[in-house]
Amino acid sequence: MNQEEFEKLVQEGFLLIPEKFRAKIRNVALLVEDEPSPEVCRREGLEAGETLLGLYQGIPNTARGNSYGVGPTLPDTITLFKLPIEEEANGIPEEVRRVIAETIWHEYAHYFGMDEDEVRFREGMRGL
């Protein structure tokens, strides 16, 4: 899948987040990279053969105080990793679409303040 097709699926996946939540998203850049860097893998404690589908980096919405955004504030980032997502989906376009949507949901859940255990629990409730 080429970059343009992948990014279109990312846009579609973002729009699957319910509007009541999308309306609350502020100062978050949604990025696409081929794969996580060795530095990111080390920082995230990944072992050989492990990878990431996505990564949220920033200050969760629930941890932002009253002074957040006063002065220059870099955006949080959510990065989707194209190659691991395609591998997870076995290169099947509909599966790529599904994995992207699930990954976007997962990473924005972190933005809204959920830790990894809570995100996994809620994914189980959603049947992901």
ZIURUR-V67207 format. One record per residue. RES is the residue in one small letter. PHI is phi in whole degrees, -180 to 180 (NA if undefined). Layout:
RES | PHI
RES | PHI
//
This chain:
m | NA
n | -79
q | -60
e | -63
e | -64
f | -63
e | -64
k | -63
l | -66
v | -64
q | -59
e | -62
g | -62
f | -62
l | -69
l | -78
i | -68
p | -55
e | -54
k | -61
f | -90
r | -56
a | -65
k | -95
i | -80
r | -134
n | 59
v | -129
a | -95
l | -102
l | -117
v | -127
e | -129
d | -63
e | -160
p | -67
s | -72
p | -57
e | -63
v | -62
c | -60
r | -64
r | -60
e | -86
g | 72
l | -77
e | -96
a | -54
g | 87
e | -94
t | -148
l | -119
l | -91
g | -156
l | -152
y | -96
q | -131
g | 157
i | -107
p | -55
n | -53
t | -73
a | -102
r | -80
g | -86
n | -64
s | -90
y | -62
g | 89
v | -79
g | 84
p | -64
t | -132
l | -68
p | -72
d | -65
t | -131
i | -121
t | -111
l | -100
f | -105
k | -58
l | -65
p | -63
i | -65
e | -63
e | -66
e | -58
a | -90
n | 55
g | 70
i | -83
p | -51
e | -67
e | -71
v | -59
r | -57
r | -65
v | -64
i | -60
a | -60
e | -65
t | -67
i | -60
w | -57
h | -58
e | -71
y | -69
a | -62
h | -64
y | -57
f | -81
g | 100
m | -81
d | -82
e | -59
d | -63
e | -67
v | -61
r | -62
f | -61
r | -68
e | -62
g | -63
m | -68
r | -84
g | 80
l | -83
//
